[in-house]
Amino acid sequence: MKTILKTITAIILTTSLFLTIASCKKEAGPAGADGTNGTNGNANVKSQTDTVTTWTWDAAGSYKYSNISVPNLTADIVANGAVLVYLKTTSGTWAPLARTIALTASTSMNQRFVYTTGNVQIIIQNSDLSQPTVSSLTFKIVCIAGSAMAKQKDVDFRNYTAVKETFSLVN
């Protein structure tokens, strides 16, 4: 008889516990405030536009150069990513560097760049090693993290419009 009483008591306690838990309801709290909108673009790809008006002549190398500070050009991008530089042409389009422009039938101008962490150096050199005539030029510099590069293998990196669309660049 004690066994039956213990079994009935256990069933009643288990049922009571189950009904107590099942009847609990959570009430939804008030909705939180909307967060601020983030910046459009891609966190792994940054770009900047710079106009260069001052050029330095390197007589030993027979070229003119200008250094551009690029804060988004990190050591990780130098080691694992990519840096793209485009020159704004007189027609308003963006031409990729490096490029060569014919000046005369026998002389051309080479426009190229090198980079290190935090800096891009634009180099302009005539094929006859004469001092180039350079005025104000505008450049678009795009820094792409290695992770973003790995995801976008089919992009035409020589075409700024394709790069801008692929990586959702704002400027």
VENRAPE-V664776 format. One record per residue. N is the residue number from 1. SS is DSSP state (a for helix, b for strand, c for the rest). PSI is psi in degrees with one decimal (NA if undefined). OMEGA is omega in whole degrees, -180 to 180 (999 if undefined). Layout:
N | SS | PSI | OMEGA
N | SS | PSI | OMEGA
This chain:
1 | c | -36.7 | 179
2 | a | -36.4 | -180
3 | a | -41.7 | 179
4 | a | -40.9 | 179
5 | a | -42.2 | 178
6 | a | -40.5 | -180
7 | a | -44.7 | 179
8 | a | -40.9 | 179
9 | a | -42.0 | 180
10 | a | -40.1 | 179
11 | a | -42.9 | -180
12 | a | -44.0 | 179
13 | a | -42.4 | 180
14 | a | -44.3 | 179
15 | a | -43.2 | 179
16 | a | -43.4 | 179
17 | a | -44.8 | 179
18 | a | -45.5 | -179
19 | a | -33.9 | 179
20 | a | -45.9 | -180
21 | a | -42.9 | -177
22 | a | -27.4 | -177
23 | c | -7.1 | 178
24 | c | 136.0 | 178
25 | c | 138.1 | 175
26 | c | 134.2 | 177
27 | c | 135.1 | 179
28 | c | 135.9 | 177
29 | c | 176.8 | 179
30 | c | 152.4 | 179
31 | c | 140.6 | 178
32 | c | 163.4 | 179
33 | c | 148.6 | 176
34 | c | 142.1 | 176
35 | c | 168.4 | 179
36 | c | 148.4 | 178
37 | c | 139.4 | 176
38 | c | 169.0 | 178
39 | c | 135.9 | 175
40 | c | 151.0 | 177
41 | c | -158.0 | -175
42 | b | 124.5 | -177
43 | c | -22.1 | -178
44 | c | 1.1 | -180
45 | b | 124.2 | -180
46 | b | 147.1 | 177
47 | b | 157.6 | 176
48 | b | 155.7 | 178
49 | b | 131.6 | -180
50 | b | 139.3 | 173
51 | b | 125.3 | -179
52 | b | 125.7 | 179
53 | c | -15.1 | -177
54 | c | 126.2 | -179
55 | c | 144.6 | 179
56 | b | 132.9 | 178
57 | b | 126.8 | 175
58 | b | 96.4 | -176
59 | c | -35.7 | -179
60 | c | -37.0 | -180
61 | c | -7.6 | -179
62 | c | 48.5 | 176
63 | b | 162.8 | 172
64 | b | 148.4 | 179
65 | b | 162.4 | 174
66 | b | 138.2 | 179
67 | b | 136.0 | 179
68 | b | 125.7 | 177
69 | b | 128.6 | -178
70 | c | 88.4 | -176
71 | c | -29.6 | -179
72 | c | -3.5 | 180
73 | c | 90.7 | -175
74 | c | 167.0 | 176
75 | a | -34.8 | 179
76 | a | -39.1 | 177
77 | a | -41.3 | 177
78 | a | -42.7 | -176
79 | a | -34.8 | -170
80 | a | -12.9 | -174
81 | c | -146.1 | -179
82 | b | 151.0 | 174
83 | b | 126.1 | 178
84 | b | 139.6 | 178
85 | b | 133.6 | 179
86 | b | 144.7 | 177
87 | b | 131.8 | 177
88 | b | 119.9 | -178
89 | c | 170.3 | 179
90 | c | -22.2 | 178
91 | c | -2.7 | 177
92 | c | 1.4 | 177
93 | c | 168.1 | 180
94 | b | 119.2 | 179
95 | b | 132.3 | -179
96 | b | 145.7 | 171
97 | c | 144.5 | 11
98 | c | 151.2 | 177
99 | b | 157.1 | 179
100 | b | 134.0 | -178
101 | b | 131.6 | 177
102 | b | 126.8 | 176
103 | c | -43.9 | 177
104 | c | -175.2 | 179
105 | c | -24.8 | -176
106 | c | -3.2 | -177
107 | c | 140.4 | 177
108 | b | 165.8 | 178
109 | b | 128.3 | 177
110 | b | 130.8 | 177
111 | b | 120.4 | -177
112 | b | -179.0 | 179
113 | b | 156.4 | 169
114 | b | 160.7 | -179
115 | b | 155.1 | 173
116 | b | 174.8 | 179
117 | c | 121.3 | 176
118 | c | 3.4 | -175
119 | b | 137.9 | 170
120 | b | 131.2 | 177
121 | b | 121.9 | 176
122 | b | 132.7 | -178
123 | b | 130.9 | 178
124 | b | 126.7 | -174
125 | b | 133.4 | 175
126 | b | 146.8 | -178
127 | c | -26.3 | 178
128 | c | 8.0 | 179
129 | c | 13.6 | 173
130 | c | 162.8 | -178
131 | c | 121.2 | -179
132 | c | 148.0 | 173
133 | c | 112.5 | -176
134 | c | 134.5 | 177
135 | c | -152.7 | 179
136 | c | 126.2 | 179
137 | b | 144.7 | -180
138 | b | 133.7 | -178
139 | b | 145.6 | 172
140 | b | 123.6 | -180
141 | b | 126.2 | -179
142 | b | 123.8 | 178
143 | b | 122.7 | -175
144 | b | 122.8 | 177
145 | c | 151.7 | -179
146 | a | -37.1 | 180
147 | a | -37.1 | 179
148 | a | -36.3 | 178
149 | a | -42.3 | -176
150 | a | -29.1 | -178
151 | a | -14.8 | -173
152 | c | 65.6 | -175
153 | c | -19.5 | -175
154 | c | 17.2 | -179
155 | c | 139.0 | 173
156 | c | 94.6 | -175
157 | c | -11.0 | 176
158 | c | -10.0 | -178
159 | c | 106.8 | -177
160 | a | -37.8 | -180
161 | a | -41.6 | 178
162 | a | -40.9 | 178
163 | a | -44.8 | -179
164 | a | -44.9 | -179
165 | a | -43.4 | -177
166 | a | -42.6 | -175
167 | c | 9.8 | 177
168 | c | 46.0 | 178
169 | c | 139.8 | -177
170 | c | -45.1 | -176
171 | c | NA | 999
